[in-house]
Amino acid sequence: MAATGSKEKRRDILKKKVIIEEQNRKYYYPDGNEQCEVDILTPSSAVEVKSGQPSHLLKQLKKYSQVTVKEPIGYSPKIGYHNRKIISKEGYKVFPDIKGLRNYLILKGDGKKTQGEKIHGHHAIRFKKFH
């Protein structure tokens, strides 16, 4: 029960400030077999959530690269430094905490209030997405 409550709490932290277009979207091969399921889609990112051990996280992120043009990002609260380093060397971002993920998505322009703009004091500046 405690794990479910904390999972919902993490999802609520993300939903309050980040635009979530879709959750648990499935992609299929032309023959009808399931290719992968994207956990969270934002306007610019596809997020894989691993609440348990981060096994196969890199494999999932590579699948995301094949099915969407959005940036694949990993989130796993139990991921260690070594696994994060391996995934980062492959060119993917992975976050061990939900607030870090939320702040990164807001910085990319996926925030509900910013909607593509980065705020500096009372000035709004258009944020250029880096590719």
C-alpha angles and dihedrals in degrees: 000000000000091000092054092050093050091047091053090046091054091048091050091051089056096042094053095063107017130069108240111194098183143350129214096005113178125215121200138202116241089259091060100255117132113258099185145321119236110215100204130010120196125176092272107016146053111213125203112202119203109182095174127040112336096240115152093008093130091048091053093048090053090052090051089055089057098050104038139032090219119106111268112228129181128216120189123153092198098049116123130220094258094054091045089053092051092050092045091053087059089057100256128123119230128183128201094195131051095224092057090051092047093050092048092051091048090050089053090055100260093117119120094229099037099042093186098334129104113217121220110180107302093338122093114208124188108247116225113221113228119224 
